[in-house]
Amino acid sequence: MYVYDEHDRQMAAERVAQFRDQTARALAGELAEDEFLPLRLQNGLYVQRLAPMLRICVPYGMLRSAQLRRLARITRDYDKGYAHFTTRQNIQLNWPNLEDVPDILAELAEVEMHSNQTSGNCIRNTTTDQFSGVQSDELTDPRPYCEIIRQWSTFHPEFAYLPRKFKVAVNASEKTDRAAIQVHDIGLQIVRNDAGELGFRVHVGGGLGRTPMVAPVIREFLPELDLLTYLESVLRVYNRYGRRDNKFKARIKILVKALTPEGFAEKVEAEWAHTKDSPSRLTPEAIDRIKTYFTEPAYVSLDNATELLAQQRFENRGFDQWLKYNVDVHKKPGYAIVSLTMKETGTPPGDVTDRQLEQIADLADEYSFGEVRVTHEQNVVLADVRQDQLLELWEQLGPMGFATANLNMLTDIICCPGGDFCALANAKSIPVAEAIQRRFDNLDFLYDLGEIDLNISGCMNACGHHHVGNIGVLGVDKKGQEFYQVSLGGTSQHDATIGKILGPSFAQDDMPDVIAKIIDVYVNKRTEEESFLDTYRRVGIDAFKERVYA
Amino acid sequence: MPDVIFRDGSIRQNQWNVISRPESGEALDIPAQRRVLIPADLWVANRDQYAGNEDVGVWLDSHDEPEILAEYVNDLSMIAVNFPKFSDGRGYSTARLLRERFGYKNELRAIGDVLLDQLQFMKRCGFDTYELRPDKDIRKAARCLNFFSQGYQAATDTDLPLFRRRAS
């Protein structure tokens, strides 16, 4: 994983000093509220319903154990002893004091962490697949490119005051898209061209929010060395021509749609023609230098522990289920990828206590080379666990609350903080998630249903990614009452689709029944091999409508 | 007239008057014996009249395209870019285009809603003077111009991004 050199350290320290100075001026009344707003947002600081909220950056989801321990200490010293994993692979504190934030940032900088550009109308944290570097079907590890983009986008002088926020995601797997790149402002799919050269297929103009869109391709193949000059051209076209008169029409997707993808691509190509051969063009050496930070850990040469695991599974059904659902195949024989689920019923999805953060750190040190990954599904991954240690690990995870074997199942709900915490929300989301989790508490039934993405957002800003849930739930406000609109058929995989609205919205108490009826339709109509999404696509929305509104 | 900040942090007397766009049908009201900045498109439209006059410069608004000046930039001794609101970031792209694409060599000034915390970004994008909003403390400008000792990216101030400087 990336390690700071003296340049990174210096800029991180200068950033903390800058924000200390800005906070002091804000508290002294020298900065008006609207003047301080973008400064604090670009340091991850929101002023929320109950208290400030600090969003800490976890670049493309990677964390070291020492960083987890520091986060645990910060939640104890400055907050209420817990933190929240977000749907963009970041971490939020819900109760810091405004005047403490510069000290928190200084503590983070000591362990090479920051909260730069985790909010505001700038380029946000670049995200990627949480299985990067350990899965067998990726063309190359996407993380070095994410780090290259992180450095380029950090404190970019031209793009700190964009029309609106800007999110980039990178994916390198041909079969899966865990990074949901097609619902990002820029989605980069790593590909090889016919000549075998590495590059990117560039999607621009996807997004959720109130105008959900799947990003069209604006360039089929961008050679890897051209990554930054091309991104800069896209951003420049957006910075110059994106709408600034209406916040709801300011995302790049609106510009791409207005110009048409072809028209937008032409503008970018014309801009890029001037800069593609500038010194901002990457060099093979620069890429190799970053790649040296993402080399393989010191794997032991092992065989797959097939027989041992078969024996252990036979003796222990809970372990068997966990292995089947929460453990994935690793590219190295004898290793496995383990997802710790932060979705125990009764706990808000993604919430972790200080003690749990330290437990995760200990587990990482003991079983996975001291590193973890945070996922956009709000779970945590130990990416390099020896297969012969899986049982031992699983036995520890249960009491910690991380072994609920529901990964990618109906109850592995993606959920924003919602009206309990967020000032933007129209409705609560956490109690809805919990009620659904309680209703579907039979794991065997869940396994029978197979993979279903259920995503909940408390408002149309869509932090819970409801548009791309197979089942999406959106909190809406109707005359001061909280209601929930349901959509079906969304996915953020390679066949990315925005879900279709089922019909009129429902009261909170009805939601578990509504979900149960939707599941009923699937169970009755499915063929043996069909997933929920397959059945939905085959039978269409009307079958679900008839049952739910009967 | 309020003073202006130079990129090295020094504070000097401002000599330039910004002339706002006249109502349609009315002529530009240029005071005699003053250095003035007029709307860029009006300068272009009447180039024969203004060319060579070092006391007439231009200003671009945030939505104006700097391309209209592409062929003439170095006929001007001063170009200003207006920030109608500090959060309108188009002026940063305008500045880089004037410098890096059209090769403008003379003074480039930020005017309008110019605050302290944006000064270093402006400097990196090629602005070399800044007309700070009068209610802001001009004595703090030097510090705000220099919060960072370097940047990751190339911009107008350096064409070498950090990845190339690291390599050497």
Boltz contact constraints between the chains, C-beta under 6 A:
constraints:
  - contact:
      token1: [A, 7]
      token2: [B, 162]
      max_distance: 6.0
  - contact:
      token1: [A, 14]
      token2: [B, 147]
      max_distance: 6.0
  - contact:
      token1: [A, 14]
      token2: [B, 148]
      max_distance: 6.0
  - contact:
      token1: [A, 18]
      token2: [B, 147]
      max_distance: 6.0
  - contact:
      token1: [A, 39]
      token2: [B, 117]
      max_distance: 6.0
  - contact:
      token1: [A, 151]
      token2: [B, 152]
      max_distance: 6.0
  - contact:
      token1: [A, 152]
      token2: [B, 153]
      max_distance: 6.0
  - contact:
      token1: [A, 154]
      token2: [B, 152]
      max_distance: 6.0
  - contact:
      token1: [A, 156]
      token2: [B, 153]
      max_distance: 6.0
  - contact:
      token1: [A, 157]
      token2: [B, 121]
      max_distance: 6.0
  - contact:
      token1: [A, 157]
      token2: [B, 124]
      max_distance: 6.0
  - contact:
      token1: [A, 157]
      token2: [B, 125]
      max_distance: 6.0
  - contact:
      token1: [A, 157]
      token2: [B, 155]
      max_distance: 6.0
  - contact:
      token1: [A, 158]
      token2: [B, 92]
      max_distance: 6.0
  - contact:
      token1: [A, 158]
      token2: [B, 93]
      max_distance: 6.0
  - contact:
      token1: [A, 158]
      token2: [B, 96]
      max_distance: 6.0
  - contact:
      token1: [A, 158]
      token2: [B, 125]
      max_distance: 6.0
  - contact:
      token1: [A, 160]
      token2: [B, 121]
      max_distance: 6.0
  - contact:
      token1: [A, 161]
      token2: [B, 87]
      max_distance: 6.0
  - contact:
      token1: [A, 161]
      token2: [B, 89]
      max_distance: 6.0
  - contact:
      token1: [A, 236]
      token2: [B, 93]
      max_distance: 6.0
  - contact:
      token1: [A, 239]
      token2: [B, 89]
      max_distance: 6.0
  - contact:
      token1: [A, 239]
      token2: [B, 93]
      max_distance: 6.0
  - contact:
      token1: [A, 240]
      token2: [B, 90]
      max_distance: 6.0
  - contact:
      token1: [A, 240]
      token2: [B, 93]
      max_distance: 6.0
  - contact:
      token1: [A, 279]
      token2: [B, 154]
      max_distance: 6.0
  - contact:
      token1: [A, 279]
      token2: [B, 159]
      max_distance: 6.0
  - contact:
      token1: [A, 279]
      token2: [B, 160]
      max_distance: 6.0
  - contact:
      token1: [A, 279]
      token2: [B, 164]
      max_distance: 6.0
  - contact:
      token1: [A, 280]
      token2: [B, 154]
      max_distance: 6.0
  - contact:
      token1: [A, 280]
      token2: [B, 161]
      max_distance: 6.0
  - contact:
      token1: [A, 285]
      token2: [B, 167]
      max_distance: 6.0
  - contact:
      token1: [A, 286]
      token2: [B, 163]
      max_distance: 6.0
